[in-house]
Amino acid sequence: MAGPSLGPGGIYLGYDLNGGGAFCFDPWDLYKRGIISGMAMLLFGQVGTGKSSLAKSFACRQVKAGRKLSVASDKKGEWTPVVHALGGEVIQVGPGLSTRLNPLDPGTRPSVNPRGEPMREDEWEMIVRTRRMATLETLVKILINRDLSPAEHSVVAKGLHDGVRARAQYEQAVVIPDVINQLWDQKHKAQDQLIIDAAMEMAMTLQRVTSGDLAGMFDGETSVNFDADAPAVSVDTSALRGASPDAIRVVNACAGAWTEAMVTTSDGGQRVVVYEEGWDNISSEADLQRMMESWKMARAYGIFNILVLHKIADLDMAGDKGSRMTAMAKSLSADADVKVIYRQDQSALKITLEELDLSSLERSILKSLDDGVGLWRLGQSSFQIKNELTNAEKPLFDTDERMGIKSGEEGA
C-alpha cells in the first residue's frame, strides 16, 4: 500500500521509499494549502549521513526555480563553492580580512508593513531601532553572560539614540564605536553613580567587539554591497576556526543580525535562509531570542528557514533542563512544522524517540535508515525519502572529497 503524497507541485528532491513515487516539496505551496503552518525546517543527522547534501540540493533547486538563498554564517566554508556555482556572492569575514559588516545597518526597507499597508517612516524607524537595540543586547549578553540591569539597558539605549542622531547629519548608519563613544560621554557627564558605573561597564564590554581577534570585522561601516537581486549570498566565517568561543558567538550574532536585516523584506521575493551548525546559534540566549523573533516574521517576508543540527539533543545544549533557554530552543522546534531526520547513532536515537511523538512505524524506520535517506515529518504526515543528487551536484556537495576525508570519516 502506497503512503500519502504531497502531489506533484514543488521541487523534486528524490523518491518515496514507501511507494509514493517522486517526492516534490515546496514549503510556500504547502503553507498556502494549510499542510504546514510554520515556515521552518529542522534538519537532523549524524556526520556523513547526507543531511548537508539535502540542504544544498533543496537550496540550489529553489534558486534555479527563481527563489533566492542566504546562508547566515557558513562556519566551515562548505557553502562557498555552492554559492559561487549559483552565480551568487560570498562575503568572507575573519581576522585580518578587509571585509567589514556593520551589524547596526538599518537593513532593507520593505514597501509595506507586516499588515500589507504602505510602510510609514515612523514604523520603519521603530523597526530599525528595535532591531539595533536587540543586536546590542545580544552582543552584551554574550560577552558578560548575564542579563542587562535596568541601568545598563538605559545607558545602552541612550548611547544608541545619541549615536544615531550624531550620524544623521552625515546621512550615515550608526556603528558600534559611535555607541561606545556615547557611553563614555554619559560616564563623564552623569551625576548618578549608578549611571556612571553602568555606562563604563557597557562601554568596556562593547569595546571587545572592536579589539583583539574581533577588530576590523564589525566596528565600522559595511565595506561590501548587499545585492538584493543576487540569486545567493553567504557569509563565510570559516576564517574564525580556532577563535575563542565568545568571539565565535559574537561573529555568529553579528553575521546573523546583518543577514536578517538585509533579507527581511516582503519586496525581496521568496528566500531560503540556512543556519549551518545550528547548535552554535542556539548556545547564546540573546542570539536564540533574536532567531526566534526572526522566525516568527518569516511568513510575512516570504522566508523559509532551515536549521541544521546533528541530533535533537542539540536543542538541550541551549541550557540546563527546564531552563528558559531550553524552553526557547524547544519553541524553535515547535515552530518548525517540517522536521527531517537522518540516521542517528544509538545514544542520539534513544533521545530522538523519546522527544518526538513518533508512531511505531516511524520508530522502526529511524532505526534502519541508509545514507541519503531521511524520515520527513510534515504536520501529521511522514515520508521516507531518498534524496537524489544529479551528476553536477555530487562533486559540488561532496564535503568529504573537498576536505580530503576518506569515506567513513567525518564529513557531510
Number of C-alpha atoms within 10 A of each C-alpha: 6 10 14 14 16 17 12 13 12 17 18 18 19 19 19 21 16 13 14 18 17 18 24 17 19 16 22 18 13 18 15 10 10 11 16 19 18 23 24 28 24 23 25 27 24 19 20 20 23 23 27 25 22 24 18 20 24 18 26 22 16 22 18 12 11 11 17 27 25 27 26 24 29 23 22 16 17 21 24 21 14 21 22 14 13 18 13 20 20 21 18 20 23 22 16 12 11 12 16 20 25 22 30 29 20 19 20 18 20 17 14 15 18 14 8 10 9 12 15 11 9 9 12 17 13 11 16 19 18 11 22 22 18 18 22 23 21 24 25 25 19 23 17 13 13 11 15 16 9 10 15 22 18 15 23 25 19 17 25 25 16 18 22 20 15 16 14 12 8 8 10 13 19 25 22 23 18 19 26 24 16 23 30 18 16 21 22 12 11 13 10 9 10 12 20 21 15 23 29 19 17 22 25 14 18 20 18 18 24 18 12 11 17 21 17 20 27 26 22 20 18 19 12 12 9 16 12 16 11 14 21 27 27 26 25 23 22 17 16 18 11 9 14 11 11 16 19 20 22 24 24 23 27 26 26 23 26 25 23 22 21 19 27 21 25 21 15 19 15 22 24 23 25 24 22 23 16 20 22 20 22 27 21 25 23 25 26 21 18 21 19 17 11 18 22 15 15 21 19 15 22 20 28 22 22 23 22 21 24 21 25 24 18 17 23 20 17 24 18 11 11 9 11 13 23 20 17 19 24 16 13 24 18 14 17 23 21 23 21 22 25 28 28 23 12 10 10 18 18 13 14 20 17 10 11 10 10 15 11 9 9 17 16 11 16 21 16 12 19 14 15 20 26 27 21 18 18 20 15 8 13 20 24 25 24 21 21 18 17 8 8 8 15 13 13 18 23 16 21 17 13 12 11 10 12 10 10 10 11 13 20 18
